[in-house]
Amino acid sequence: MFADQSKKKPRKNKLKLWIAVVALLFIVIAGGLSFYVKSALEPVDQNNKKAINVYIKEGSSLSKIAAKLKEQHLIKNEKVFIFYAKFKHASRFQAGNFQLNQAMEPTEIIDKLTNASNVPAFKLVIPEGKQLSQIAEIIAKQTNYSEQEVMKKLDSKQFISKLKHKYPNLITGEILTKKVKHPLEGYLYPATYPFHDPNTTLETIIETMIKPTAHLADKYKSQMKHKKLSVHKTLTMASLIEEEATEKVDRHKISSVFYNRLRKKMPLQTDPTVLYAMGKHKSRVVYKDLKVDSPYNTYKNAGIPPGPISNAGETAWEAALNPDKTEYIYFLAKKNGEVVFTKTFKEHSKAKEKYITNNQNH
């Protein structure tokens, strides 16, 4: 007997229909998925090239990086970004601070994050001869910390105690005497400091600046011992040299003047100590300023001040420990920055008349 063909045809047609429907659904879904992925891989805003700082922590996973980018509106979809990064075999994502923008496609973002093109979140440029109050101002301008917060932390006994425990050869009891105006004055080394984490703590910022000073304390340990100087006294002398030095003067000669005066039990009579005592920044010290009542005033007090009056570079450190052998007792700076050294008060008075008084009268 033969099978009934009329019954088989409807079944075949029905199967073909289902296949067609499934195929159509697949095309629709694939097309939709393709459109979805394509859309997710487009820039968030191709017209917005405003830089956005993104900080990637050390050891961040791809999923955490994607979450950070989505949070800062730099990608449209986290999962698609992760899939795409894996598809591109992207690896070795760098830690640090990166400048990205919403006009970037994910492929550009991945290139940036994997090619060590990170930039500092902020940078602190600390010149030589800066006081703590001035350094606090620099920090405040580059971070979210106020000058008051910075100074409060710098003078914090609790914080200083931690530093003393961590750097026992550098931070000693000398900085905590009543006569010292600010315990950490002179201890923040002049240099350029890049910070990649925009949320760097104030303690980390300060400690980063203290580390080079600790390094110098170790480097010159034997010389300080030979000269019978503590780190604190070396820093103090270096700060006086730094404050009096100009670009056209040999710091070792200035150092020799200070040591010669100390040997003769003469007051150092250096103007920057008067200004520090007054808490002012002036181009010129007048006679009445010399009367300020302060242990830092080297016109009224013999010896060196109770502590540094500013920070100092390594050249000033080296000069403080290796003064030239001279008989100079006086020096004064000419208008062009050159410094005149003299051995007697009579010579000093003549130089003052020639280079200072005469210039003021013209």
Solvent accessible surface area in square Angstrom, and as a share of the most:
residue,aa,sasa,rsa
1,M,240,1.07
2,F,204,0.85
3,A,61,0.47
4,D,75,0.39
5,Q,117,0.52
6,S,76,0.49
7,K,138,0.58
8,K,98,0.41
9,K,138,0.58
10,P,78,0.49
11,R,177,0.65
12,K,128,0.54
13,N,91,0.46
14,K,129,0.55
15,L,111,0.55
16,K,133,0.56
17,L,112,0.56
18,W,154,0.54
19,I,105,0.53
20,A,57,0.44
21,V,57,0.33
22,V,90,0.52
23,A,46,0.36
24,L,111,0.55
25,L,98,0.49
26,F,143,0.60
27,I,112,0.57
28,V,92,0.53
29,I,112,0.57
30,A,43,0.33
31,G,39,0.38
32,G,39,0.37
33,L,105,0.52
34,S,68,0.44
35,F,150,0.62
36,Y,112,0.43
37,V,40,0.23
38,K,133,0.56
39,S,38,0.25
40,A,10,0.08
41,L,39,0.20
42,E,74,0.33
43,P,26,0.16
44,V,50,0.28
45,D,56,0.29
46,Q,130,0.58
47,N,135,0.69
48,N,50,0.25
49,K,153,0.65
50,K,156,0.66
51,A,61,0.47
52,I,41,0.21
53,N,75,0.39
54,V,0,0.00
55,Y,45,0.17
56,I,6,0.03
57,K,136,0.58
58,E,153,0.68
59,G,78,0.75
60,S,34,0.22
61,S,53,0.34
62,L,36,0.18
63,S,61,0.39
64,K,140,0.59
65,I,3,0.01
66,A,0,0.00
67,A,42,0.33
68,K,68,0.29
69,L,0,0.00
70,K,74,0.32
71,E,126,0.57
72,Q,49,0.22
73,H,116,0.52
74,L,2,0.01
75,I,7,0.03
76,K,77,0.33
77,N,37,0.19
78,E,66,0.30
79,K,167,0.71
80,V,13,0.08
81,F,3,0.01
82,I,36,0.18
83,F,126,0.52
84,Y,40,0.15
85,A,0,0.00
86,K,132,0.56
87,F,138,0.58
88,K,100,0.42
89,H,162,0.72
90,A,26,0.20
91,S,71,0.46
92,R,208,0.76
93,F,44,0.18
94,Q,58,0.26
95,A,32,0.25
96,G,5,0.05
97,N,0,0.00
98,F,1,0.00
99,Q,87,0.39
100,L,1,0.00
101,N,26,0.13
102,Q,28,0.12
103,A,16,0.13
104,M,22,0.10
105,E,75,0.34
106,P,5,0.03
107,T,40,0.23
108,E,79,0.35
109,I,0,0.00
110,I,10,0.05
111,D,77,0.40
112,K,70,0.29
113,L,1,0.00
114,T,30,0.17
115,N,99,0.51
116,A,63,0.49
117,S,45,0.29
118,N,47,0.24
119,V,53,0.30
120,P,51,0.32
121,A,24,0.18
122,F,22,0.09
123,K,102,0.43
124,L,0,0.00
125,V,82,0.47
126,I,3,0.01
127,P,54,0.34
128,E,97,0.44
129,G,18,0.17
130,K,56,0.24
131,Q,19,0.08
132,L,0,0.00
133,S,53,0.34
134,Q,42,0.19
135,I,1,0.01
136,A,1,0.00
137,E,68,0.30
138,I,39,0.20
139,I,0,0.00
140,A,23,0.18
141,K,150,0.64
142,Q,91,0.40
143,T,26,0.15
144,N,147,0.75
145,Y,57,0.22
146,S,45,0.29
147,E,74,0.33
148,Q,137,0.61
149,E,85,0.38
150,V,0,0.00
151,M,37,0.16
152,K,158,0.67
153,K,55,0.23
154,L,0,0.00
155,D,52,0.27
156,S,31,0.20
157,K,168,0.71
158,Q,146,0.65
159,F,6,0.02
160,I,2,0.01
161,S,66,0.42
162,K,110,0.47
163,L,3,0.01
164,K,78,0.33
165,H,163,0.73
166,K,122,0.52
167,Y,30,0.12
168,P,85,0.53
169,N,95,0.49
170,L,3,0.01
171,I,1,0.00
172,T,45,0.26
173,G,40,0.38
174,E,52,0.23
175,I,1,0.00
176,L,83,0.41
177,T,71,0.41
178,K,208,0.88
179,K,134,0.57
180,V,16,0.09
181,K,86,0.37
182,H,40,0.18
183,P,20,0.13
184,L,0,0.00
185,E,4,0.02
186,G,5,0.05
187,Y,0,0.00
188,L,1,0.00
189,Y,39,0.15
190,P,10,0.06
191,A,39,0.30
192,T,73,0.42
193,Y,15,0.06
194,P,73,0.46
195,F,14,0.06
196,H,69,0.31
197,D,41,0.21
198,P,61,0.38
199,N,117,0.60
200,T,15,0.09
201,T,76,0.44
202,L,13,0.07
203,E,50,0.23
204,T,65,0.38
205,I,0,0.00
206,I,0,0.00
207,E,29,0.13
208,T,42,0.24
209,M,0,0.00
210,I,0,0.00
211,K,112,0.48
212,P,38,0.24
213,T,1,0.01
214,A,16,0.12
215,H,119,0.53
216,L,7,0.03
217,A,5,0.04
218,D,87,0.45
219,K,112,0.48
220,Y,12,0.04
221,K,126,0.53
222,S,83,0.53
223,Q,69,0.31
224,M,8,0.04
225,K,165,0.70
226,H,163,0.73
227,K,68,0.29
228,K,183,0.78
229,L,33,0.17
230,S,40,0.26
231,V,17,0.10
232,H,9,0.04
233,K,86,0.37
234,T,0,0.00
235,L,3,0.02
236,T,1,0.00
237,M,5,0.02
238,A,0,0.00
239,S,0,0.00
240,L,1,0.00
241,I,0,0.00
242,E,15,0.07
243,E,53,0.24
244,E,37,0.16
245,A,17,0.13
246,T,40,0.23
247,E,178,0.80
248,K,124,0.52
249,V,16,0.09
250,D,67,0.35
251,R,57,0.21
252,H,41,0.18
253,K,73,0.31
254,I,0,0.00
255,S,0,0.00
256,S,1,0.01
257,V,2,0.01
258,F,2,0.01
259,Y,24,0.09
260,N,10,0.05
261,R,10,0.04
262,L,52,0.26
263,R,170,0.62
264,K,127,0.54
265,K,182,0.77
266,M,49,0.22
267,P,43,0.27
268,L,5,0.02
269,Q,75,0.33
270,T,2,0.01
271,D,52,0.27
272,P,18,0.11
273,T,0,0.00
274,V,0,0.00
275,L,27,0.14
276,Y,6,0.02
277,A,20,0.16
278,M,48,0.22
279,G,54,0.52
280,K,107,0.45
281,H,115,0.51
282,K,77,0.33
283,S,125,0.81
284,R,145,0.53
285,V,26,0.15
286,V,55,0.32
287,Y,160,0.61
288,K,153,0.65
289,D,8,0.04
290,L,38,0.19
291,K,125,0.53
292,V,37,0.22
293,D,127,0.66
294,S,18,0.12
295,P,53,0.34
296,Y,6,0.02
297,N,0,0.00
298,T,2,0.01
299,Y,61,0.23
300,K,114,0.48
301,N,53,0.27
302,A,85,0.66
303,G,24,0.23
304,I,45,0.23
305,P,6,0.03
306,P,32,0.20
307,G,1,0.01
308,P,2,0.01
309,I,0,0.00
310,S,1,0.00
311,N,1,0.01
312,A,2,0.02
313,G,7,0.06
314,E,56,0.25
315,T,78,0.46
316,A,0,0.00
317,W,0,0.00
318,E,56,0.25
319,A,0,0.00
320,A,0,0.00
321,L,10,0.05
322,N,57,0.29
323,P,32,0.20
324,D,53,0.27
325,K,210,0.89
326,T,34,0.20
327,E,124,0.55
328,Y,52,0.20
329,I,11,0.06
330,Y,36,0.14
331,F,37,0.15
332,L,18,0.09
333,A,49,0.38
334,K,46,0.20
335,K,181,0.77
336,N,78,0.40
337,G,18,0.17
338,E,71,0.32
339,V,24,0.14
340,V,33,0.19
341,F,33,0.14
342,T,14,0.08
343,K,99,0.42
344,T,66,0.38
345,F,136,0.57
346,K,144,0.61
347,E,76,0.34
348,H,30,0.13
349,S,45,0.29
350,K,134,0.57
351,A,9,0.07
352,K,103,0.44
353,E,92,0.41
354,K,122,0.52
355,Y,52,0.20
356,I,48,0.25
357,T,47,0.27
358,N,56,0.29
359,N,64,0.33
360,Q,102,0.45
361,N,113,0.58
362,H,184,0.82
